[in-house]
């Protein structure tokens, strides 16, 4: 649900992004993806969004996402 809402928000804002469905990866790819995610989000929860390889946003936080991406209400 929250991953879908995050994608929908990014689409609405016209933001380019790369989306990875970790649960559909094979076991080794999942392991590597989780290692990467945990660098930004030690809990490994979803959605985890990383903006410009620097700013992590965990969970669906519309206001924070818009703020980090430079969109103001």
Jmol script that loads the backbone (N, CA, C; Angstrom):
load data "model"
ATOM      1  N   UNK A   1       0.821  -1.195   0.000  1.00  0.00           N
ATOM      2  CA  UNK A   1       0.000   0.000   0.000  1.00  0.00           C
ATOM      3  C   UNK A   1       0.867   1.263   0.000  1.00  0.00           C
ATOM      4  N   UNK A   2       1.824   1.365   0.947  1.00  0.00           N
ATOM      5  CA  UNK A   2       2.634   2.580   1.058  1.00  0.00           C
ATOM      6  C   UNK A   2       3.607   2.717  -0.096  1.00  0.00           C
ATOM      7  N   UNK A   3       4.127   1.598  -0.577  1.00  0.00           N
ATOM      8  CA  UNK A   3       5.013   1.654  -1.749  1.00  0.00           C
ATOM      9  C   UNK A   3       4.233   2.173  -2.955  1.00  0.00           C
ATOM     10  N   UNK A   4       3.028   1.673  -3.127  1.00  0.00           N
ATOM     11  CA  UNK A   4       2.180   2.097  -4.240  1.00  0.00           C
ATOM     12  C   UNK A   4       1.863   3.592  -4.148  1.00  0.00           C
ATOM     13  N   UNK A   5       1.566   4.056  -2.956  1.00  0.00           N
ATOM     14  CA  UNK A   5       1.272   5.487  -2.775  1.00  0.00           C
ATOM     15  C   UNK A   5       2.502   6.343  -3.067  1.00  0.00           C
ATOM     16  N   UNK A   6       3.657   5.863  -2.664  1.00  0.00           N
ATOM     17  CA  UNK A   6       4.893   6.607  -2.940  1.00  0.00           C
ATOM     18  C   UNK A   6       5.121   6.697  -4.439  1.00  0.00           C
ATOM     19  N   UNK A   7       4.963   5.588  -5.148  1.00  0.00           N
ATOM     20  CA  UNK A   7       5.132   5.600  -6.615  1.00  0.00           C
ATOM     21  C   UNK A   7       4.126   6.539  -7.268  1.00  0.00           C
ATOM     22  N   UNK A   8       2.886   6.486  -6.819  1.00  0.00           N
ATOM     23  CA  UNK A   8       1.842   7.349  -7.376  1.00  0.00           C
ATOM     24  C   UNK A   8       2.182   8.826  -7.167  1.00  0.00           C
ATOM     25  N   UNK A   9       2.684   9.170  -5.980  1.00  0.00           N
ATOM     26  CA  UNK A   9       3.071  10.550  -5.696  1.00  0.00           C
ATOM     27  C   UNK A   9       4.200  10.985  -6.624  1.00  0.00           C
ATOM     28  N   UNK A  10       5.221  10.154  -6.769  1.00  0.00           N
ATOM     29  CA  UNK A  10       6.342  10.501  -7.645  1.00  0.00           C
ATOM     30  C   UNK A  10       5.877  10.655  -9.090  1.00  0.00           C
ATOM     31  N   UNK A  11       4.981   9.778  -9.529  1.00  0.00           N
ATOM     32  CA  UNK A  11       4.437   9.889 -10.886  1.00  0.00           C
ATOM     33  C   UNK A  11       3.662  11.197 -11.052  1.00  0.00           C
ATOM     34  N   UNK A  12       2.841  11.531 -10.072  1.00  0.00           N
ATOM     35  CA  UNK A  12       2.053  12.764 -10.116  1.00  0.00           C
ATOM     36  C   UNK A  12       2.951  13.990 -10.182  1.00  0.00           C
ATOM     37  N   UNK A  13       4.062  13.940  -9.457  1.00  0.00           N
ATOM     38  CA  UNK A  13       5.007  15.060  -9.442  1.00  0.00           C
ATOM     39  C   UNK A  13       5.892  15.095 -10.688  1.00  0.00           C
ATOM     40  N   UNK A  14       5.849  14.027 -11.480  1.00  0.00           N
ATOM     41  CA  UNK A  14       6.669  13.961 -12.687  1.00  0.00           C
ATOM     42  C   UNK A  14       8.138  13.717 -12.402  1.00  0.00           C
ATOM     43  N   UNK A  15       8.407  13.030 -11.302  1.00  0.00           N
ATOM     44  CA  UNK A  15       9.784  12.762 -10.883  1.00  0.00           C
ATOM     45  C   UNK A  15      10.252  11.426 -11.464  1.00  0.00           C
ATOM     46  N   UNK A  16      11.437  11.427 -12.054  1.00  0.00           N
ATOM     47  CA  UNK A  16      12.028  10.177 -12.543  1.00  0.00           C
ATOM     48  C   UNK A  16      12.592   9.416 -11.344  1.00  0.00           C
ATOM     49  N   UNK A  17      12.391   8.114 -11.329  1.00  0.00           N
ATOM     50  CA  UNK A  17      12.895   7.304 -10.223  1.00  0.00           C
ATOM     51  C   UNK A  17      13.125   5.878 -10.695  1.00  0.00           C
ATOM     52  N   UNK A  18      13.887   5.151  -9.892  1.00  0.00           N
ATOM     53  CA  UNK A  18      14.104   3.729 -10.147  1.00  0.00           C
ATOM     54  C   UNK A  18      13.427   2.979  -9.014  1.00  0.00           C
ATOM     55  N   UNK A  19      12.578   2.043  -9.371  1.00  0.00           N
ATOM     56  CA  UNK A  19      11.804   1.287  -8.396  1.00  0.00           C
ATOM     57  C   UNK A  19      12.237  -0.169  -8.447  1.00  0.00           C
ATOM     58  N   UNK A  20      12.502  -0.746  -7.290  1.00  0.00           N
ATOM     59  CA  UNK A  20      12.911  -2.147  -7.222  1.00  0.00           C
ATOM     60  C   UNK A  20      11.929  -2.895  -6.329  1.00  0.00           C
ATOM     61  N   UNK A  21      11.307  -3.928  -6.883  1.00  0.00           N
ATOM     62  CA  UNK A  21      10.420  -4.786  -6.093  1.00  0.00           C
ATOM     63  C   UNK A  21      11.282  -5.887  -5.496  1.00  0.00           C
ATOM     64  N   UNK A  22      11.769  -5.638  -4.307  1.00  0.00           N
ATOM     65  CA  UNK A  22      12.736  -6.528  -3.668  1.00  0.00           C
ATOM     66  C   UNK A  22      12.176  -7.939  -3.516  1.00  0.00           C
ATOM     67  N   UNK A  23      10.903  -8.059  -3.191  1.00  0.00           N
ATOM     68  CA  UNK A  23      10.322  -9.387  -2.978  1.00  0.00           C
ATOM     69  C   UNK A  23      10.256 -10.226  -4.253  1.00  0.00           C
ATOM     70  N   UNK A  24      10.435  -9.618  -5.414  1.00  0.00           N
ATOM     71  CA  UNK A  24      10.411 -10.368  -6.673  1.00  0.00           C
ATOM     72  C   UNK A  24      11.811 -10.749  -7.156  1.00  0.00           C
ATOM     73  N   UNK A  25      12.840 -10.304  -6.439  1.00  0.00           N
ATOM     74  CA  UNK A  25      14.213 -10.631  -6.814  1.00  0.00           C
ATOM     75  C   UNK A  25      14.561 -12.041  -6.351  1.00  0.00           C
ATOM     76  N   UNK A  26      15.586 -12.631  -6.987  1.00  0.00           N
ATOM     77  CA  UNK A  26      16.039 -13.930  -6.493  1.00  0.00           C
ATOM     78  C   UNK A  26      16.759 -13.724  -5.160  1.00  0.00           C
ATOM     79  N   UNK A  27      17.065 -14.806  -4.493  1.00  0.00           N
ATOM     80  CA  UNK A  27      17.605 -14.743  -3.133  1.00  0.00           C
ATOM     81  C   UNK A  27      18.880 -13.897  -3.027  1.00  0.00           C
ATOM     82  N   UNK A  28      19.815 -14.080  -3.932  1.00  0.00           N
ATOM     83  CA  UNK A  28      21.072 -13.323  -3.897  1.00  0.00           C
ATOM     84  C   UNK A  28      20.829 -11.838  -4.169  1.00  0.00           C
ATOM     85  N   UNK A  29      19.973 -11.534  -5.126  1.00  0.00           N
ATOM     86  CA  UNK A  29      19.656 -10.136  -5.419  1.00  0.00           C
ATOM     87  C   UNK A  29      18.941  -9.483  -4.235  1.00  0.00           C
ATOM     88  N   UNK A  30      18.064 -10.229  -3.577  1.00  0.00           N
ATOM     89  CA  UNK A  30      17.386  -9.708  -2.384  1.00  0.00           C
ATOM     90  C   UNK A  30      18.396  -9.384  -1.292  1.00  0.00           C
ATOM     91  N   UNK A  31      19.353 -10.275  -1.086  1.00  0.00           N
ATOM     92  CA  UNK A  31      20.373 -10.060  -0.065  1.00  0.00           C
ATOM     93  C   UNK A  31      21.148  -8.780  -0.343  1.00  0.00           C
ATOM     94  N   UNK A  32      21.582  -8.605  -1.600  1.00  0.00           N
ATOM     95  CA  UNK A  32      22.343  -7.406  -1.973  1.00  0.00           C
ATOM     96  C   UNK A  32      21.485  -6.145  -1.858  1.00  0.00           C
ATOM     97  N   UNK A  33      20.234  -6.238  -2.276  1.00  0.00           N
ATOM     98  CA  UNK A  33      19.336  -5.083  -2.183  1.00  0.00           C
ATOM     99  C   UNK A  33      19.131  -4.684  -0.724  1.00  0.00           C
ATOM    100  N   UNK A  34      18.934  -5.662   0.153  1.00  0.00           N
ATOM    101  CA  UNK A  34      18.724  -5.355   1.568  1.00  0.00           C
ATOM    102  C   UNK A  34      19.985  -4.777   2.208  1.00  0.00           C
ATOM    103  N   UNK A  35      21.153  -5.245   1.810  1.00  0.00           N
ATOM    104  CA  UNK A  35      22.403  -4.654   2.307  1.00  0.00           C
ATOM    105  C   UNK A  35      22.447  -3.172   1.946  1.00  0.00           C
ATOM    106  N   UNK A  36      22.086  -2.866   0.713  1.00  0.00           N
ATOM    107  CA  UNK A  36      22.095  -1.474   0.252  1.00  0.00           C
ATOM    108  C   UNK A  36      21.056  -0.643   1.012  1.00  0.00           C
ATOM    109  N   UNK A  37      19.857  -1.170   1.138  1.00  0.00           N
ATOM    110  CA  UNK A  37      18.782  -0.460   1.830  1.00  0.00           C
ATOM    111  C   UNK A  37      19.168  -0.173   3.282  1.00  0.00           C
ATOM    112  N   UNK A  38      19.776  -1.157   3.940  1.00  0.00           N
ATOM    113  CA  UNK A  38      20.108  -1.001   5.360  1.00  0.00           C
ATOM    114  C   UNK A  38      21.215   0.025   5.610  1.00  0.00           C
ATOM    115  N   UNK A  39      21.942   0.419   4.570  1.00  0.00           N
ATOM    116  CA  UNK A  39      22.907   1.516   4.718  1.00  0.00           C
ATOM    117  C   UNK A  39      22.163   2.814   5.041  1.00  0.00           C
ATOM    118  N   UNK A  40      20.967   2.938   4.512  1.00  0.00           N
ATOM    119  CA  UNK A  40      20.148   4.138   4.694  1.00  0.00           C
ATOM    120  C   UNK A  40      19.064   3.948   5.750  1.00  0.00           C
ATOM    121  N   UNK A  41      18.587   2.721   5.884  1.00  0.00           N
ATOM    122  CA  UNK A  41      17.470   2.405   6.769  1.00  0.00           C
ATOM    123  C   UNK A  41      17.784   1.099   7.499  1.00  0.00           C
ATOM    124  N   UNK A  42      18.418   1.177   8.673  1.00  0.00           N
ATOM    125  CA  UNK A  42      18.826  -0.025   9.400  1.00  0.00           C
ATOM    126  C   UNK A  42      17.690  -1.009   9.684  1.00  0.00           C
ATOM    127  N   UNK A  43      16.455  -0.532   9.737  1.00  0.00           N
ATOM    128  CA  UNK A  43      15.320  -1.430   9.971  1.00  0.00           C
ATOM    129  C   UNK A  43      14.945  -2.217   8.722  1.00  0.00           C
ATOM    130  N   UNK A  44      15.355  -1.732   7.558  1.00  0.00           N
ATOM    131  CA  UNK A  44      15.037  -2.422   6.310  1.00  0.00           C
ATOM    132  C   UNK A  44      13.558  -2.407   5.977  1.00  0.00           C
ATOM    133  N   UNK A  45      12.851  -1.384   6.418  1.00  0.00           N
ATOM    134  CA  UNK A  45      11.412  -1.299   6.160  1.00  0.00           C
ATOM    135  C   UNK A  45      11.150  -0.669   4.786  1.00  0.00           C
ATOM    136  N   UNK A  46       9.913  -0.832   4.335  1.00  0.00           N
ATOM    137  CA  UNK A  46       9.525  -0.322   3.025  1.00  0.00           C
ATOM    138  C   UNK A  46       8.314   0.588   3.156  1.00  0.00           C
ATOM    139  N   UNK A  47       8.202   1.580   2.291  1.00  0.00           N
ATOM    140  CA  UNK A  47       9.182   1.938   1.269  1.00  0.00           C
ATOM    141  C   UNK A  47      10.383   2.667   1.881  1.00  0.00           C
ATOM    142  N   UNK A  48      11.520   2.460   1.268  1.00  0.00           N
ATOM    143  CA  UNK A  48      12.714   3.241   1.575  1.00  0.00           C
ATOM    144  C   UNK A  48      13.079   3.963   0.295  1.00  0.00           C
ATOM    145  N   UNK A  49      13.131   5.267   0.377  1.00  0.00           N
ATOM    146  CA  UNK A  49      13.430   6.096  -0.789  1.00  0.00           C
ATOM    147  C   UNK A  49      14.726   6.840  -0.502  1.00  0.00           C
ATOM    148  N   UNK A  50      15.643   6.833  -1.462  1.00  0.00           N
ATOM    149  CA  UNK A  50      16.908   7.546  -1.298  1.00  0.00           C
ATOM    150  C   UNK A  50      17.009   8.560  -2.429  1.00  0.00           C
ATOM    151  N   UNK A  51      17.084   9.825  -2.064  1.00  0.00           N
ATOM    152  CA  UNK A  51      17.125  10.910  -3.042  1.00  0.00           C
ATOM    153  C   UNK A  51      18.577  11.302  -3.292  1.00  0.00           C
ATOM    154  N   UNK A  52      18.976  11.244  -4.563  1.00  0.00           N
ATOM    155  CA  UNK A  52      20.334  11.633  -4.974  1.00  0.00           C
ATOM    156  C   UNK A  52      21.418  10.892  -4.202  1.00  0.00           C
ATOM    157  N   UNK A  53      21.195   9.623  -3.924  1.00  0.00           N
ATOM    158  CA  UNK A  53      22.163   8.789  -3.196  1.00  0.00           C
ATOM    159  C   UNK A  53      22.587   9.388  -1.866  1.00  0.00           C
ATOM    160  N   UNK A  54      21.753  10.236  -1.279  1.00  0.00           N
ATOM    161  CA  UNK A  54      22.166  10.903  -0.051  1.00  0.00           C
ATOM    162  C   UNK A  54      21.070  11.013   1.003  1.00  0.00           C
ATOM    163  N   UNK A  55      19.868  11.371   0.606  1.00  0.00           N
ATOM    164  CA  UNK A  55      18.813  11.673   1.573  1.00  0.00           C
ATOM    165  C   UNK A  55      17.792  10.541   1.635  1.00  0.00           C
ATOM    166  N   UNK A  56      17.786   9.772   2.731  1.00  0.00           N
ATOM    167  CA  UNK A  56      16.809   8.689   2.842  1.00  0.00           C
ATOM    168  C   UNK A  56      15.476   9.177   3.414  1.00  0.00           C
ATOM    169  N   UNK A  57      14.409   8.583   2.911  1.00  0.00           N
ATOM    170  CA  UNK A  57      13.072   8.818   3.454  1.00  0.00           C
ATOM    171  C   UNK A  57      12.453   7.441   3.655  1.00  0.00           C
ATOM    172  N   UNK A  58      12.093   7.138   4.888  1.00  0.00           N
ATOM    173  CA  UNK A  58      11.510   5.847   5.195  1.00  0.00           C
ATOM    174  C   UNK A  58      10.015   6.003   5.406  1.00  0.00           C
ATOM    175  N   UNK A  59       9.236   5.131   4.777  1.00  0.00           N
ATOM    176  CA  UNK A  59       7.791   5.201   4.894  1.00  0.00           C
ATOM    177  C   UNK A  59       7.220   6.227   3.926  1.00  0.00           C
ATOM    178  N   UNK A  60       5.901   6.303   3.909  1.00  0.00           N
ATOM    179  CA  UNK A  60       5.228   7.263   3.036  1.00  0.00           C
ATOM    180  C   UNK A  60       5.034   8.552   3.813  1.00  0.00           C
ATOM    181  N   UNK A  61       5.830   9.556   3.476  1.00  0.00           N
ATOM    182  CA  UNK A  61       5.767  10.867   4.133  1.00  0.00           C
ATOM    183  C   UNK A  61       5.669  11.920   3.044  1.00  0.00           C
ATOM    184  N   UNK A  62       4.441  12.161   2.597  1.00  0.00           N
ATOM    185  CA  UNK A  62       4.209  13.026   1.440  1.00  0.00           C
ATOM    186  C   UNK A  62       4.863  14.397   1.594  1.00  0.00           C
ATOM    187  N   UNK A  63       4.671  15.024   2.734  1.00  0.00           N
ATOM    188  CA  UNK A  63       5.218  16.369   2.939  1.00  0.00           C
ATOM    189  C   UNK A  63       6.748  16.360   2.837  1.00  0.00           C
ATOM    190  N   UNK A  64       7.392  15.401   3.480  1.00  0.00           N
ATOM    191  CA  UNK A  64       8.856  15.313   3.453  1.00  0.00           C
ATOM    192  C   UNK A  64       9.353  15.010   2.045  1.00  0.00           C
ATOM    193  N   UNK A  65       8.683  14.108   1.338  1.00  0.00           N
ATOM    194  CA  UNK A  65       9.074  13.774  -0.033  1.00  0.00           C
ATOM    195  C   UNK A  65       9.032  15.026  -0.898  1.00  0.00           C
ATOM    196  N   UNK A  66       7.932  15.760  -0.814  1.00  0.00           N
ATOM    197  CA  UNK A  66       7.799  16.986  -1.610  1.00  0.00           C
ATOM    198  C   UNK A  66       8.869  18.000  -1.232  1.00  0.00           C
ATOM    199  N   UNK A  67       9.129  18.135   0.053  1.00  0.00           N
ATOM    200  CA  UNK A  67      10.129  19.093   0.533  1.00  0.00           C
ATOM    201  C   UNK A  67      11.524  18.746   0.006  1.00  0.00           C
ATOM    202  N   UNK A  68      11.917  17.495   0.150  1.00  0.00           N
ATOM    203  CA  UNK A  68      13.247  17.056  -0.285  1.00  0.00           C
ATOM    204  C   UNK A  68      13.409  17.205  -1.795  1.00  0.00           C
ATOM    205  N   UNK A  69      12.323  16.996  -2.536  1.00  0.00           N
ATOM    206  CA  UNK A  69      12.382  17.094  -3.997  1.00  0.00           C
ATOM    207  C   UNK A  69      12.196  18.521  -4.509  1.00  0.00           C
ATOM    208  N   UNK A  70      11.955  19.455  -3.599  1.00  0.00           N
ATOM    209  CA  UNK A  70      11.840  20.859  -3.998  1.00  0.00           C
ATOM    210  C   UNK A  70      10.448  21.298  -4.395  1.00  0.00           C
ATOM    211  N   UNK A  71       9.437  20.510  -4.030  1.00  0.00           N
ATOM    212  CA  UNK A  71       8.049  20.881  -4.299  1.00  0.00           C
ATOM    213  C   UNK A  71       7.465  21.483  -3.036  1.00  0.00           C
ATOM    214  N   UNK A  72       6.794  22.601  -3.177  1.00  0.00           N
ATOM    215  CA  UNK A  72       6.205  23.278  -2.021  1.00  0.00           C
ATOM    216  C   UNK A  72       4.705  23.367  -2.233  1.00  0.00           C
ATOM    217  N   UNK A  73       3.950  23.044  -1.186  1.00  0.00           N
ATOM    218  CA  UNK A  73       2.478  23.155  -1.274  1.00  0.00           C
ATOM    219  C   UNK A  73       2.057  24.595  -1.322  1.00  0.00           C
TER     220      UNK A  73
END
end "model"
wireframe off; spacefill off
backbone 0.3
color backbone group
